[in-house]
Amino acid sequence: MKPAVSAAEAVASIRSGQRVFIHSSAATPHVLLDALLARAGELTDMELVSISTYGDMGLDRPGVSDHFFLNSLFTSGNVRKTVNSSAGDHVPIFLSEIPRLFDRGMFPLDAALVQLSPPDRHGFCTLGVSVDVSRAAVRNARLVIGQINPRMPRTHGEGQVHISQLHACVEVDEPLPEVDYACRIGDRERAIGHHCAALVEDGSTLQLGIGAIPDAVLGNLKGHVDLGVHTEMCSDGMIDLLESGAITNRFKRKYRGRVVTSFALGTRKLYDAVDDNPLFAFLDAQYVNDGHVIRQNPKVVAINSAIEIDITGQVCADSIGTYQYSGVGGQMDFMRGAALTEGGKPIIAMASTTGSGLSKVVPLLKPGAGVVTTRAHMHYVVTEYGTAFLFGRNLRQRAEALTAIAHPDHREELDRAVFDRFGAKWVAASGGGVAGGD
């Protein structure tokens, strides 16, 4: 094994004006990152690149923002303040296309800071729970600096990194960040999960995004048979569904018999379940999120969420007006992939209101809102009040279908907006497109 050094020594080769990739999600290498930020007094014009990260990134510490700039490819909660300030910015991009930025030299990487599982007897570490775009970063970075942690699961798939590839490494022993979505599931999440589960047929291939709603959906699928999984992200709810016997991956055409994912985020239960488990294939997001690959699986059901949706079906999922909240991620990769597969169902699942009671079905998106999924790509929208089917519906029909699954407190306002926009246009008897509304 390559001799371990201190974190300060490991990042000593990084110079001013360079671009540094930070490993993703639960694999965020905080020991190495802190050592790099500690050099803020001597480094200038530094650019950090990342997708989602977890934990305190330290970018708002005194003096750091004057020397480090965050160019975010997906904005997570711990960096929103930085991204929406002069010390950061956001790159709108599909998750599947981020590896191309690195491979084609459009985002040349001087260094990649990654957190790895310990090497096996052949010298191979793994990228653990986050292969996603990090595999491409390791492949292209001039320097690869590893934070080796025995608590990082050894995962199967494409995340192998040989110890000889590391310019330097440090040894740490610290728990990975944990997120428990199950404790966030309330009555409306359970209702949304019930409506979504009703759309899932036996033998379907599942993709679910992040949060309480996806886990609520998974909790409603334990009576299903022969489900498969091809998803960019895996959570604790997937493990519970596997243990129920509902997931067999029997009918998948890509990696039949195995769960395909690009990263995992949840509790230690999830991390232990994927550790050295060949049932899980952790693969590059460029493959996992490739629409051509997705559509080869049977009956793909893609379930993603939204910040707001207008009455014509335009989905904003990455910003609150001009405030950058998250990112494009893999939503469109899977929404389109599911739509093109035989029997596929692309679904936007969301609560009808925000935490403060504002309607998430709106007459018009907020000024500056980013449209992640266009209205032409929309099929199903699910709230706790039911399901609206939009595919093939005209604008007026869509508006009425979405109003019917909005929160009752906001339906009168939406009805007025529909009339103001469309007047008394004729609507076909089948135009409502609502199933399961309450």
Summary of the structure (lengths in Angstrom):
residues: 438
radius of gyration: 22.2
end to end distance: 61.4
largest distance: 75.5
contacts: 1623
relative contact order: 0.11
helix: 28%
strand: 23%
